[in-house]
Amino acid sequence: MTTPAKDPPVVKLEDDVVQQKEGTPRLRRNKNSHQELDILEKTSSSSSSGSAKSTTESQLVSKLDRLILPLTVLIHLAAYLDRGIFGNSRLLGLQDDILDDSKQFDLALSLFFIGHVLFMIPGNLLAKVLSPPWWIGSMSICWAITATLQAAAFNFAGIGTCRFFLGVFEAGFGPAIVLYFSFWYRPRELALRNAVYISSGPLAGAFSGLISYGISRAHDTSISRWRIMFLVEGFPSIILGIVIFLLLPDRPHSALYLTEKERELAVARINAPAGGGIEKIEVVRAFKDYRIIMSGISFAGFTLALASTVSFLPSILADFDFDADKVQLYTVPPYLCAFVTMLVSAYTSDKVFGERGLHIVVLSALGGIGYLLLLLTTSYQVKYLGVFLVLMGIYPCLPLTLSWVSNNIRNETRRAVGIAAVILVGNCFSIMGTQIFPSSEGPRYVRGFTICCVFLFVSAVMALLQRVLLQREKRLIQEVEMETIPDDSSTTENSTTTTYHWVPTL
């Protein structure tokens, strides 16, 4: 594992906040310091570091990756496979079989995001309080059963109800997994793990295109081909949910799959309280935190563009000068490129540059340029290039933004609310995204492409402004002299002084 090339200055903490003579704020330690040190990473001055410890920690991280990533990636893959399959089901007859018109299809898409929004914050708070394997596993099982039941829908009421509860259950495990990663991984490790997790989204887009193409080649089936797609998606996901329920590790202090020494190291690495209840004051503070507010605005642009593009990409490509029978296959290459871009950008963000903001700015602009190509050209080849740029720009911004929030919010309650709030805001705009590509406006889709383009450039500006504010905050706090006053209970001859390094993620 890598560490920052240069540690920021060591600062000391005292008990409360006072003002220096010249009006510069001086920070002092609060009794509940973990609630106040949102941008401080705690390290012990008495701890020793060496090659043996580094090797042990690397081995622990590798073991965590083997235990955690496969299960979480697979359930996210299943969730996004459903989104792609639902978009493809339109071409395989779902709308013609059980819906009256395209407006009902668009409304069914919106109902998913409505369920997602309503349960987002309550779900993430429950994920903080309850056992992660129990909560994430049970939500995954419920989601998989509902996904399978879509095959049994015979009218709008049936498919609409399924889409709504799919949103509810995915809100239970989707943001919870991002929060769960922060229980195990350090800030400089989070973006890559979040990217591996979320990268299953574009991978699912590629798979859904291949599955849909394969099923579309089947003829004389006893049931509709779109029903077969939902069955192929749903049954394996039920098994996966049960496996997650049984095998996903709990928190570091109580994980059964770690040795006692590994548990101690895992707890020391994160240096955070072992769960606990919900701190109401931190719930309120989360909605006033500029890092959460600005990240939410940026995330709104990404999810609006993503929801509309993923849901309508097959329909958009069907209007290009492509072989109608192979439209599903043409959705695969852009998703694969987005998958690679997501992993590469997360790696450079974590391991090379150690920053998030400029990555998000550049990638948002890339997606915006893609929409400009879709708007301004009539060449289908150039438009297809625009689809590549759109997906390569949008998808990497999702894990980078969520990692940015998770890095800079230390308090667990505020972090749980913050992650959920950012995704919630995004999904509110996802509802809008499902309504801006009506089939009547094809093949140009001027309104939809324009809205997505503007939102992506707004997201880029917002990420740049947030980085500027964080840089300003960094300079301010680095100038502040802080001292650590140990708690009365720990003021003994053998007590050690605890120091803190400020590690803002810009």
NORBELJO-V995120 format. One record per residue. N is the residue number from 1. RES is the residue in one small letter. SS is DSSP state (~ for helix, > for strand, _ for the rest). Layout:
n:res:ss
N:RES:SS
N:RES:SS
//
This chain:
n:res:ss
1:m:_
2:t:_
3:t:_
4:p:_
5:a:_
6:k:_
7:d:_
8:p:_
9:p:_
10:v:>
11:v:>
12:k:_
13:l:_
14:e:_
15:d:_
16:d:_
17:v:_
18:v:>
19:q:>
20:q:_
21:k:_
22:e:_
23:g:_
24:t:_
25:p:>
26:r:>
27:l:_
28:r:_
29:r:_
30:n:_
31:k:_
32:n:_
33:s:~
34:h:~
35:q:~
36:e:~
37:l:_
38:d:_
39:i:_
40:l:>
41:e:>
42:k:>
43:t:>
44:s:>
45:s:_
46:s:_
47:s:_
48:s:_
49:s:_
50:g:_
51:s:~
52:a:~
53:k:~
54:s:~
55:t:~
56:t:~
57:e:~
58:s:~
59:q:~
60:l:~
61:v:~
62:s:~
63:k:~
64:l:~
65:d:~
66:r:~
67:l:~
68:i:~
69:l:~
70:p:~
71:l:~
72:t:~
73:v:~
74:l:~
75:i:~
76:h:~
77:l:~
78:a:~
79:a:~
80:y:~
81:l:~
82:d:~
83:r:~
84:g:~
85:i:~
86:f:~
87:g:~
88:n:~
89:s:~
90:r:_
91:l:_
92:l:_
93:g:_
94:l:~
95:q:~
96:d:~
97:d:~
98:i:~
99:l:_
100:d:_
101:d:_
102:s:~
103:k:~
104:q:~
105:f:~
106:d:~
107:l:~
108:a:~
109:l:~
110:s:~
111:l:~
112:f:~
113:f:~
114:i:~
115:g:~
116:h:~
117:v:~
118:l:~
119:f:~
120:m:~
121:i:~
122:p:~
123:g:~
124:n:~
125:l:~
126:l:~
127:a:~
128:k:~
129:v:~
130:l:_
131:s:_
132:p:~
133:p:~
134:w:~
135:w:~
136:i:~
137:g:~
138:s:~
139:m:~
140:s:~
141:i:~
142:c:~
143:w:~
144:a:~
145:i:~
146:t:~
147:a:~
148:t:~
149:l:~
150:q:~
151:a:~
152:a:~
153:a:_
154:f:_
155:n:_
156:f:~
157:a:~
158:g:~
159:i:~
160:g:~
161:t:~
162:c:~
163:r:~
164:f:~
165:f:~
166:l:~
167:g:~
168:v:~
169:f:~
170:e:~
171:a:~
172:g:~
173:f:~
174:g:~
175:p:~
176:a:~
177:i:~
178:v:~
179:l:~
180:y:~
181:f:~
182:s:~
183:f:~
184:w:~
185:y:_
186:r:_
187:p:~
188:r:~
189:e:~
190:l:~
191:a:~
192:l:~
193:r:~
194:n:~
195:a:~
196:v:~
197:y:~
198:i:~
199:s:_
200:s:~
201:g:~
202:p:~
203:l:~
204:a:~
205:g:~
206:a:~
207:f:~
208:s:~
209:g:~
210:l:~
211:i:~
212:s:~
213:y:~
214:g:~
215:i:~
216:s:~
217:r:_
218:a:_
219:h:_
220:d:_
221:t:_
222:s:_
223:i:_
224:s:_
225:r:~
226:w:~
227:r:~
228:i:~
229:m:~
230:f:~
231:l:~
232:v:~
233:e:~
234:g:~
235:f:~
236:p:~
237:s:~
238:i:~
239:i:~
240:l:~
241:g:~
242:i:~
243:v:~
244:i:~
245:f:~
246:l:~
247:l:~
248:l:_
249:p:_
250:d:_
251:r:_
252:p:~
253:h:~
254:s:~
255:a:_
256:l:_
257:y:_
258:l:_
259:t:_
260:e:~
261:k:~
262:e:~
263:r:~
264:e:~
265:l:~
266:a:~
267:v:~
268:a:~
269:r:~
270:i:~
271:n:_
272:a:_
273:p:_
274:a:_
275:g:_
276:g:_
277:g:_
278:i:_
279:e:_
280:k:~
281:i:~
282:e:~
283:v:~
284:v:~
285:r:~
286:a:~
287:f:_
288:k:_
289:d:_
290:y:~
291:r:~
292:i:~
293:i:~
294:m:~
295:s:~
296:g:~
297:i:~
298:s:~
299:f:~
300:a:~
301:g:~
302:f:~
303:t:~
304:l:~
305:a:~
306:l:~
307:a:~
308:s:~
309:t:~
310:v:~
311:s:~
312:f:~
313:l:~
314:p:~
315:s:~
316:i:~
317:l:~
318:a:~
319:d:_
320:f:_
321:d:_
322:f:_
323:d:_
324:a:~
325:d:~
326:k:~
327:v:~
328:q:~
329:l:~
330:y:~
331:t:~
332:v:~
333:p:~
334:p:~
335:y:~
336:l:~
337:c:~
338:a:~
339:f:~
340:v:~
341:t:~
342:m:~
343:l:~
344:v:~
345:s:~
346:a:~
347:y:~
348:t:~
349:s:~
350:d:~
351:k:~
352:v:~
353:f:_
354:g:_
355:e:_
356:r:_
357:g:~
358:l:~
359:h:~
360:i:~
361:v:~
362:v:~
363:l:~
364:s:~
365:a:~
366:l:~
367:g:~
368:g:~
369:i:~
370:g:~
371:y:~
372:l:~
373:l:~
374:l:~
375:l:~
376:l:~
377:t:_
378:t:_
379:s:_
380:y:~
381:q:~
382:v:~
383:k:~
384:y:~
385:l:~
386:g:~
387:v:~
388:f:~
389:l:~
390:v:~
391:l:~
392:m:~
393:g:~
394:i:~
395:y:~
396:p:~
397:c:~
398:l:~
399:p:~
400:l:~
401:t:~
402:l:~
403:s:~
404:w:~
405:v:~
406:s:~
407:n:~
408:n:~
409:i:_
410:r:_
411:n:_
412:e:~
413:t:~
414:r:~
415:r:~
416:a:~
417:v:~
418:g:~
419:i:~
420:a:~
421:a:~
422:v:~
423:i:~
424:l:~
425:v:~
426:g:~
427:n:~
428:c:~
429:f:~
430:s:~
431:i:~
432:m:~
433:g:~
434:t:_
435:q:_
436:i:_
437:f:_
438:p:_
439:s:~
440:s:~
441:e:~
442:g:_
443:p:_
444:r:_
445:y:_
446:v:~
447:r:~
448:g:~
449:f:~
450:t:~
451:i:~
452:c:~
453:c:~
454:v:~
455:f:~
456:l:~
457:f:~
458:v:~
459:s:~
460:a:~
461:v:~
462:m:~
463:a:~
464:l:~
465:l:~
466:q:~
467:r:~
468:v:~
469:l:~
470:l:~
471:q:~
472:r:~
473:e:~
474:k:~
475:r:~
476:l:~
477:i:~
478:q:~
479:e:_
480:v:_
481:e:_
482:m:_
483:e:_
484:t:_
485:i:_
486:p:_
487:d:_
488:d:~
489:s:~
490:s:~
491:t:_
492:t:_
493:e:_
494:n:_
495:s:_
496:t:_
497:t:_
498:t:>
499:t:>
500:y:>
501:h:>
502:w:>
503:v:_
504:p:_
505:t:_
506:l:_
//
